[in-house]
Amino acid sequence: MAIVCKSAGEIEKIRRSGRILRQVLDAVTAAVAPGVSTMDLERAAEKKIRELGAKPAFKGYYDYPCVLCTSINQEVVHGIPSESRKLAEGDIVSVDCGVVLEGYYSDSALTVPVGRISEEAQKLVDVTQASLYKGIEAARAGKRLGDIGAAVQEYVESFGFSVVREFVGHGIGTKLHEDPQVPNYGTRDHGLKLREGMVLAIEPMVNAGVPGVRVLDDKWTAVTEDGRPSAHFEHSVAITKDGPVILTD
């Protein structure tokens, strides 16, 4: 495992990338409405990325065709934007995006309600978002990877939801995916010791029902095994001497 701890200057470069990414996700969120296609969201994202002088991190990565992943309801992650896929009132759509600026990557995701959603869906979204911040709070020098995963898992399961095992967070920097992997489950005081200068993409994916997922025939889109909804939130986070610093807010 080759973990690269970043200098203060490198962290600032990731932060600049992350600030652009936040503007991209804000533009996409503003475009979410019933009747809008996921390809409309894709176009909004790509336009904003180009306007702000960055490049998309996902498009072409392992031949992925788009700048966004748009995953609706029971889709967990890696949903491919499509002209024919229209958002409907009551949906939740998870939007995952990454950008690269001057060689430094940032990665972030959020789940957006489409109009008025059910109480269960709202609770799922709220718990998933809160679990991300539980994980971030645990990302401190001297702690261990298991502390991040345990913080997420304990919070999520206290509400009767489940954490996806097949997809995890990751290091990030001059590559989109770097070591270490960052599971959203784990045991406190176990795993790799966290060090100042590490930058991690922490990204809980939380299912309303069972934790299992399966990948569709498009080889990308992952869906819940039981067809119940899933939510996804992510930030790129630096571990500093003063604690965790979110670089994508």
N, C-alpha and C positions, 0 to 999 in steps of 0.2 A: 504494500500500500504506500503510494507516494503522495503524501499530503504536503501541499505548498502553503506555508503561512505567508500572508501578504504584509507588505510594509504599509505604513500610514498613507503613503502616496498612492499605492496600488488600491487600497481601500477607497480612497477618494475617487479614483477613476471608476471603480465599480459603482460608487454612489452616483456619479454623473450619469452613467448608463442607467442606473435605477430610477433616477429622476425623470429621464425620458420615458422609460417604461411606465411609470406611474401616469404620465400624461396620456400615453397610448391607451391604457386600461380605463382611464377616465372617459376618453372619447368613445370607447367601445360601450362602456356602461351607459353613457348618454344615448346611445343608438338602440339600446334594447327596448323593444316594445312588441306587443302582439302584431303578427303579420310580417315582421321583419325576418329576412332569411339569415341563416348563419353566414352565408357568403357576403351579405351586406355588412355584417360585423367584421369579416375578414378585410373587406375593402376599406372600411373606416380605419382599421388598425394599420394596414400597410401604408395608407396615405399619411397618417400621422407619423409613423416611423420615418418615412422619407422626408417629410417636412422638417423634422427635428434633427436630421443629419445623421441618423443611426442606420443600422442594418438589422433585418430580422434574423433572429438566432435559430428559429425552428425550420424555416423554409429551406429544403434541400438537405436537412440533417437526417442521415439515413434514408434519404429520398422522400422525406415527409413533404407534401405538396403545398403547404400553406404557412402563413406567419402565425396563425392562431390555432389553438385547439378549442373547440366549442362542444361541450358535452352536456346534453339535455337530460334532465330527470334521472332515469336509471343508468345513463351513461356516466361512467366514473371519470374517465380521462381519455385524451387523445382522439376525441371526436373530430372528424374532418369537416370543415365548412362546406356547405352545399347550397346551390341556388334553390333547390327543391325543399330544403328543410326550413320550415317556417316556425317561428316562435308563436306560442299560443298562450292566452291568458291562463295563469296558474302554473306555468312551467317554471322550473329553475334552470338556469344555464350557467355552467362553469366555464370560465374563460381563462385560458392559460397562455402566456406569451413570454417571449424572451427577446432581448435586443443585445446587439454588440456595438460598442462605441470605442473607437481607437483601440481595438483588440481586447476589450474587457466586457464580459458578459454580465447580464442581470436576468433574473427569472422570477416571475410573480404570477399569482392566480387568485381569482375570486369567484364567488358564486352569486349570481344576480337574479332576483325575482322578476318574473315577467307579469306585470300587473299585480293583481291580488292573488296571493298564494294561500294554500291551506295552513292551518296552525301547525301540523306536523312538519310540513316543508320549512316553515319559518323557524321552527325550533331546531331542525337539522342544520339549517344555514347558520343560525346564531351559535349553536354549540360548536360547530366546525370552526367558525371564525375565532371563537374564544379559545378553543383548544390550540390553535396556532400560537396565540400569545402566551399560553401556558408553556408551550415548547420553547418559545423564544426566551422567556424568563429563565428557563433552565440552562440556556446556552451560555455558560460562564466558564472562564478559564479555571482549571482545576476540577471542574465537574467532569462527568463522563457521558458518552453518547447515550447510554442507557437512561440517564436522567431526563434527556429530551424526550425520548420515546415514552418513558413511563409517565411523564407529565401529561402528554397528549392522551395516551391510552386511558389512564385513570379518570381523567375528566370526561372523555367521550363515553366510556362504559358506565359512568355514574348516571348517565341519562338513558341508558338502555340501547345506545347506538353501538356500532362496531367500527374498528379501524381496519382499513385495507392493508393486507400484508404484501401483496405482489408488487406494489409500487411504493417507492420510498423517496425521501429527499436526498440531497447530494451536495458535495462541495462544488464551488463555482469560482471562476476567476478568468484566466485567459482561455479556458475551455468552458463549454456549457455544462458538462458533467465532469467533475473531478472527484477524487477520493476526499473524504470517506462517504459511503452511503449513510443516510440518516433515516433509520426506520421511525415510524410513528407509533411504535410499541417497544417495550423493553423493560428492563429491571434496573432500578436505581442502584448507583454505585458500581455498575458493570459497564464494560466496553471501553473503547478508546478514550484516553484522557483528552479533554478539550484544552486547546492552547490559544494564547493571544495571537491574533493574526489569521486565524482560520476564518473562512467565509463559507457559510452554509446556506443552502436553499432548503428551508424547512417547509414541508408541505403536507399537512394532514389531508387525507382523503377518507371521508367518513360515510358509512352506509347506514341507512335507517334500519335495515334488517341484518341479514347475515354478512360476514366479512368477505365471502368469496366473490370472485369476479371471473369473467370469461372474455376472451377477445373475439370479436366478430370476424367475418370472412374478409373484411377489408384489411386485416392484419394490424390495424391500429386501434380502433375503437374498443375500449374495455367497458363492459356493462356488469351490473350486479347480477349475481346468480339467481336471486329471487325476484328480480324485476322491481324492487323497491328503490326509491330515489337515493342519490348520493350527492355529496357536496365536497368542495375542494377549495382550500385557501393556501396561499404560499407567499412568503417573503424571502428575499436574500438578506442574510444577517451576518454582520461582522462581530467576532468575539474580540473585545478590547479590554484593556486594563480597567476601564470604567464600567464594564458590563456589556451586554449585547446591544448592538446598534443596527436598526433596520435601515437597509440601503435602498429599499424600493417603496418608500412611503412618500 
